[in-house]
Amino acid sequence: MPHILIVEDEPSTSWALAEGLTEDGFTTDTFRSAEEAWAWLRSGRSDLVISSLRLPGMSGLDLARKLRRGPSAQPVIIVTADGTPEVLRDLEKAGVAHCFPKPFPIDGLRRSVRQALEAAGRRRRRRVRSATLLSAATRRSPSEPGRSRSAVRPLGARPRRRA
């Protein structure tokens, strides 16, 4: 079952999120700051992060930017009381999957969690398929006469002529 990190400095909101997601069968860990969550992610693994936008220290937006790429890359859902157009634009640029205003409808959030996890799974499967296809295209059997070990040539390079 997917593991979800909840980064929220309001204990009642954190508790409500954890309870609702646990009822849905997800495992959760909660953190009061983005720095704590980021430190945990250096050795732990999760599938999705739900974070408040405004946190002490590192913001939820900064955390989302860090989680956009690299070994800890995963979907991020933001909950915020500050949904100005500028903030929403920044969240979109940071790759945030969804943004919910506080107070948020728990059913809508649950739906967004499932959608974000499904989309992340599809992206992961596409990357694996692409890597597999690329690997197969670059490997050629040495017994194939006239074939190079790689079907991939540098851009602009001409194919070798057979003698």
Sequence and secondary structure as in RCSB ss.txt:
>XXXX:A:sequence
MPHILIVEDEPSTSWALAEGLTEDGFTTDTFRSAEEAWAWLRSGRSDLVISSLRLPGMSGLDLARKLRRGPSAQP
VIIVTADGTPEVLRDLEKAGVAHCFPKPFPIDGLRRSVRQALEAAGRRRRRRVRSATLLSAATRRSPSEPGRSRS
AVRPLGARPRRRA
>XXXX:A:secstr
  EEEEE S HHHHHHHHHHHHHTT EEEEESSHHHHHHHHTT   SEEEEESS SSS HHHHHHHTSSSTT   
EEEEES   HHHHHHHHHTT SEEEESS  HHHHHHHHHHHHHHHHHHHHHHHHHHHHHHHHH   TTSTT  S 
S   TT       
